[in-house]
Amino acid sequence: MNKRVKAYLVGGGIGSLAAAAFMIRDGGVLGADISILEASPVPGGSLDAAGSPDSGYSMRGGRMFTTDNYECTWDLFKSIPSLNSKNKTVFDETVEFNEKYQANSMARLVDRCCSKVPVGSMGFSMQNRMELLKLSNAEEGELGNDRITDWLSPTFFDTEFWYMWSTTFAFQPWHSAVEFKRYLHRFMLEFARIDTLAGVKRTIYNQYDSLVRPLQSWLEGQGVHFVADCLVTDFDSTSTNGMFSVTGIHCRRDGKSEFIEVLNDDFVFFQNASMTDASSLGSMTTAPEKLSKKDSGGWALWEKLAKDRPEFGSPAVFSSCIAQSFWESFTVTLKHPMFFDQMLQFTGNVPGTGGLVTFKDSNWLMSIVLPHQPHFQNQPHDVQVFWGYALHPDRIGNFVAKPMSDCNGAEILRELCGHLGFDLETVESAICIPSKMPYITSMFMPRTRGDRPLPKPLGSRNLAFISQFVEIPDEVVFTVEYSIRAAQIAVYQLLRLDRQIPVIQPHDKSIRTQLEALIKAFK
């Protein structure tokens, strides 16, 4: 840019970090003129990871990637230097890592008898196939705010395909039919290999260590200001000739109110809501606390901004039913290899090559994944860490007579060992930290056009939205790619940059891909 401007990013998640990088790399904005305002002590948002061998490690989620998709993500990380390898980018080291540790799950589903379920067949009836084809070919206007159950019969949700697809991407039957259709198209390549997860790529460590830390380090090197423990509570704004402008930012730091003036040429990027808002952690002896947006205030700013401004979306569509948007994850820290040894013997997969192991008959619909070790950068060589989650934490367990949401870490381990047929001594010294996330799949709630704002809404002069709750045609939420693509769109549009945003690869238009998916569907 020719003139000096300042940019304020409200929220320190991966979307904001990406936006800052795009402004510097592609927009010529000085890093010293960019401020990232984050309510938490550290940036990264939902890409979190913390803990130690003694207290136990914890991360709320783990993300899958592919090199066939994630175009904007790799466009960004081809520019970010690795913290682990000299003269390599984050993209370079990620590709090399996945060439060495290739996914090929040999125990994708496990049944109530602790046996591996054959998954060469998707388990479809002819009716299932016809309904799935009809849904995948329907226009989004026709799908409207329908749920998946409005298009697929009850028998579909007992197929091997549904158990694998739903747990890979965290879908529930009551979620948006539009979003389900988008996933079918965006991840058409994964349809034919969902049984082995062969297309899935992983980062070397957890996503905080592998993506957030190198990106933050690069931004700090460019002079970007990271303002931690800064809660933005409101915007001052004006509307002139139908154009909306933010003129000021109200925030609280160290218990004191502060005000940031936003000048005419400045920009504001807002992360509206968060999938991990109001999340809570438990311990080996306590269950996570039950929280909501009333406790966190995480949706309040979007609700204020959207009031009487339909172009800024409808936050209530996504935040009004915790029962349909929450699930629970857990992170397990081990100081003895017995559990990992038995999992290797049972699955046949070396850690880092197997992907999710789903217990299909689990009342909680529990899954676990054993990543390559170490999974944390500060993890000692004699410590192992794995992660798991359950899509139905409100149901009574098979081996623990209470809902997962009421369970502590020790009870979750007991339930897990029951599904595996392992003795409890395999996790005798383990530390299991559960995490309850009331809005984790709120982005999947049924919606209609206009419920999500555009990254740069019509009539907005200096405000853009960056989050999982903006509208990007054909793109799928609950991915790192969605946040980074939203950031790239917002930056390019707000700064009026004449640069091509990486296109969404049309794998679903490939005849070969369609044939492979069709063959898989008819097995």
N, C-alpha and C positions, 0 to 999 in steps of 0.2 A: 504493500500500500504506500501511497505517496505521502500521506499525512499521518501524523502521530495520533494514535487512538489508544484507549484503554479498554480492556475486556475483563469482565467479572463473571466468573463461573460459580454458580450457586449449587453446591454439592461436589464432592470429590471422588465420585465413582469413575469407572473406566471411560464413560462417555465424556466427562469433563476433561480428563487427562488427555484423551484423544483429540478433543476439540482444541485444547491448548497447543498440542503438537501440530495439528493441521494449520492453525493460525500462524505459527512460527515458520513451518516448512514451506507452506504453499501461499500464505497470505502476507508474508514479510512483516508480521507484527513482532515487535521486540518482546522477548520473554519478560523483561522488567516491567512491561506494561500489562501483564496478565496476572490476575489474582484469582486463586481458587479458594473459595470459602467453604470449609467442611465442618460440620457439627461434631464429628468424631475426632479423636486424637490423631488418627492416621488416615491417609487417603486410601482409595481402593474400593470403597462401597461394599457391594456384595462379593467382590473378589477378595475375601479376607482369609487370613491364616495367622494363628498365634499359638503361644504355649511353649512348653519345654518338656523334656523327658520326665522331669520330676512331677510337674503339675498336670501333665497331659497336654497333647496338642489338640487344636480345635480348628475346624473350618466348616462354615455352614453349607458349602456346596462344592462340587467339582464339575468342571465344564468339559465337554467333548468339543473337538474341532475336526474339520476335514480340510484337506488341501484342494479338494474339488470345489468347495464353496468358500465362504469366509473371505471374500475378495477384498473388502475394505480393511479387515483385520490384518491381512498379510501385507497389503499396501502400506499400512502404517508401520508394522514391525520389521519390514525390510529397511526401514530408516533408523531403527533404534538399536544402538550397540548392545551386544550381550554383556552381562556382568560376569559371565563365566569364561568366555573364550575371546581372546584378543583377536581383533580384525574380523570378527563375525557379528552378524546381526542376530536379533532374537529369532527372526524367521529362519536364518541359516541353521542355528543350533537346534531349533525345534524339528526341522526336516531331518537333520542328521540323526537326532535321537530316535525319531520314528522309523527311520530306515533300519536302525539297530534293533529296536523293540517293536515288532509289528503285531498288531492286534489280530487274534484268531481264537475267539472264545470257544472252549470245548465243554463248557458247563453253563450255558446261557440260562436255562431253566432247570430248577430242581423241584421235585414233587414231595408229597407228604411222606413218602417212604425213604426220603433222603437219596433218591435216585435221580440221575441226570435224565431229563426229558428229551427224546429225539425231536429235533427242530428242523429237520430237512423239509418237512411239510408245514405250511402255514396253518393248516387245520380248517380251511375255508369250505363251506358248502357252496353250491352254485348260487344260492340266494345271497350269501355273504359277498361273493364276487361281484354279482350284478349290482348290489347296493353300493359297494365300495366304488365301483366304476361310475355309477350315477353321481355319487357325491363328488368324486374327484373331477368330474366334467361339468359340474354345476357352476353357474356364475355366482359371484359373491353377492350380487343383489338378490338372487333367488334364495341363497342360504340365509341372508339377513342375520337376525340374532338367534337363529336356531342352535340347538345343542347337538352334539354328535348323536345322541340317542334318538333325535328326531329323524335321522336318516339311516341308521343301522339297527338291525333287529337284535334282540337280547342275545341270541346265539353267537353273534359276532364277538361279544365281550368275553367269550369262553375259548376263543381260538388262541393257538400258540402265537399267532401274529400279534394279537392285541396285547398279550402279556409282555411280549418283547418290545413292541413299538411304544406302548404306554409307559413302561418303566424306563426306556431309553430317553424319552422326551418328557416324561411326567404328565401325561394326559390323564384326565378323568372323563368318564362317559358324559358328564354334564357340561363339559367345556365346549367352547365355541366350535361349531362346525366349519366356520370360515378358517379358523386357525388350523384345524386338523387338515383341511384341504390344502392349505398353503404348505404345511409340512410334507404332505404326500408329494407335492410338486417340487418343493425346494430340495428335499432329500430323496428324490427318486432313485438316485444311485444306491442309497442305503436300503431301499426296499428289498433289493435282491441279495443283500448281504447282512440283513438284520440279525440273522441267526449266529453269525460269527463276529459281527461288529468290525469286519475287516477294514472298513473305510474310516474308522474312528482314529483320530490323532490326539495325542496328549502332549502337554508341556512337560519339560524335564522335572520340574518340581510342581507344587501347587501353583495356582494362577497368581496368587499374590507375589510369591517369590519369583516366578518366571515372567510375568507380564507387568504387574504394577511397579515393582521395585526398579527394573531397568528403565521403564518409561518415566517414573518419578525422578530417577537419577539424571536422565537426559534433560528433563524439563528444568530441574534445579540448575544444571549446568548452563542452561540458556537464560537463567535469571528469573524464572517464574516464581511468584510469591505463593507459598502454601500457608494459608491462614487456618490453623487447626482450632478446634473447640469454638467454632464460630457458628452460631445458629441464626440463620436468616429468618426473620419473623414476618416481614412485609415489604412490599414495594410501594414507593410513590410513583404515580404515573400521570400522564396527561393524554388527551386525545384531541388532535388538531386535524381538521379536514379529513376525518375518518381514519387517521393513522395513530396507532397506539404507541406510546413511548414510555419507557421506564426512566424516571428522573432521579430516583434515589433508592437506596437499599437500607432497610432497618435490620440490625442484627444485635445479638447479645454475645459478649465475650467477657469471661472472668466475672460473671454476675453483673456486668454493667451494659447499659444500652449504648449502641454506637450507630452512627449514620454515615453512609457513604454517598456522596453526591455523584450522580451519573450525568456527565455532560452530553451535549448534543451529538458528538461524534463517537461516543463510547458504545460498547456492546454489552449485553447481558445474556448469558446462557443459563438456562434453568433446568435442573434435573427434577422434573415433576414426579414425585412419589418414588418409592423404592420397593422392590419385591421382598427385601429383607427388613422392611420397616417393622418395628415392634417385636423383633425376634429376641429370644432369651435363651440363656444357657443353663443347663443343669449340671449335675455332678454324679459321682458314683453313689451318693446317698440322697440326692434331692432331684426331683423332676423340674424341668424348666418352668418358670412362672408363666401364667397365662396373661398375655398382654394384648392390647389393641391400639388402634391409632389414637384413642383417647389418652392412652398413657404416653405415647411417643410424640404426638403432634406432627408426625411425618407427612400427613396428607393435607395439613391445614393450609399451607401456603398455596398449593394448587387450588384448593377449594375456594380460597379468597379470590384468587386471580380469575377463576372461571365463573364466578358469580356474575350473572347477567352478561356474560361474554361467551356465547356458544362456540365461537371460533377457537376457544381455549380448552374445549373438551368437557367431558362429564365425569369427574373423578368418582362419583358415587357408583357408577356402573361397575367399577373394579374393586371398590373397598367396602361394599355393603354386606358381604356374606362370607365371613371367615370360615364357616363350616365347609364351604365349597372351594376355598382357595388355600387352605393350610396343609402342610405336612411337616414331618419331623425328620431330621437327620441326626447322625451321631458319628463321632470320630473316636477311634480306639487306638491307644498307645500301648505297645507291648514291649516288655524287656526280656522276653524269652521267645525263641523261634518256634515253639511247638505248634502254635496255631497256624502260622504260615507254612510250616512243613506239612501239616495235615491237609491244608487247603491245596498245596501243590500235588500231593498224592491223590486227592479226591478229584480235582478239576483237570489235572494235567497241564495247567498253565503256570508258567513262571510269572511272578508278580510283574505287572506292567504289560502283559500280553493278553489278559483274559477279559477285561471289561467287566460289566455287571454280571453278577450271579443273582438271579431272582428266584425267590421261593414262592412259586405260583400258588400254592395252597395256603400260604400264610394269611391269616386273618388281617394282618397289618399290610400285606403285600410288601414284604421287606426285600430289599436288595442290598448287596455289598459289593465293593470293588477293592481289590488289592493292587495299588499302584506300584510302579517301580520304586525301589528304595535307594536312597532316602527320598522322602516326599517333602520334607522341609529342609531348608538350606542349613539349618543349625542342628539337624538330627544326627546323633551319634550312630556309628556303623552297627552297634549292637542293639539298636532300638528299631522296632517296626511300627508303622502306622497304616491303618486302613480306614475307609469311610463307608458309611451305609445310610440308607434312608428308607422310609416307609410311606406309601401313598395313603394308607388308611389308619392313621394313628388314633382315631377316635373309637376303634373297635377293640374288643377284648382279645387278648393274645391267645395263641394255641397252647402255650406252656406257662404263661404268666396270666393270672386271672384278673387282669385289669387293662384298660386302654393304654396304649403306648404313651399317650400324652400325660398320663399320670405316673409313668415309670421313671425310676432313676437309672443311672448307667448300669448298675449291677443287674437290675431286672431285664434290661435290654439285652445284655450279654447272655443271660440265662435263656431268653427266648431264641436268640440266635443259635446258641449251641444245640437247642432242641431241634431246630430245623435242619441242622447239619449232622445231628447224631454224634456230636463231639462231647467228651467229658468236660465238665466245668474247669478241670485243672488246666486245660489248654489256655484259659484266659484268667488263670488264678491271680496273676500280678497285673492284670490289665487296668488301664484307666479309660473309662468310657464317658465321654462328654456329649450329652444330647443337646440338640438345638431345636427349639420350636419356632416356626416361621409362619405367622398367621396369614400373610399375604403373598406367599412364595409363588403361587401360580395365579395370582389375581389378573395378570395380563391375559390369561386364557379364558376369562369369563366372557360369556356371550355379549356381543356388542353390535352396534349398528354404525353406519357411516357418520362421522362427526363426533363420536364419543371420544376419539383421540385427536389431539391437535396435530396439525402439520408441524414439522420441525421449525419452519418459519411460517407462522400463520398469516393468512391474508390480512392486510391492514396493520401488521406489526412492523414498526420502523427499526427498532433496535433490540427486540427480545426474540430469542429462539428457544425452543424446547429440545432437550436431549435426554432421552430415557427409553425405557421399554414401553412407555405409554404414549408414543407418538405414532402417527400413521405413515408407513412406508409401503407403498404398493408392492405386493408379491413377496415381501420379506417376512421372516418368521421371528417372533419374540422368543424370549427365554434363551437367547444366545448372546455371546460377547459381540458377535457380528452386528446384531441389531443396534446395540448402543454405539458402536463405532461408526456404522453407516449413518445413523442419525446425527452423530457429531459432524461427520464429513459434509452431509447435506446442509446442516445448519450453518456451518462455517462458510461454505462456498456461497450459499444463498445470501447470508447476512452481509458478507464482505464483498459480494458480487464478483467472485473469482471465476475467471474463464478457464476452468480446468475440468477435464472429464472425471466424473466419479466412476470407479470401477463398476461395470455392469454386473447384474445378477446373471450368472451363467445359466443358460437355458437347458440344463441337463434333461428336463422333462420333455423337451422337444426332440431329443435324440431318438431316432428309430431304434438303435441298438439298445439304449437304456430302457425304452418302452417294452421291447421284446423280452429283455432279461427280467423285468418286473412282471410281465405277463406270464412268463414261464414259471416264475416263482409262485405266483398266485394260483396256478393250476396244479401245483405239486400236491 
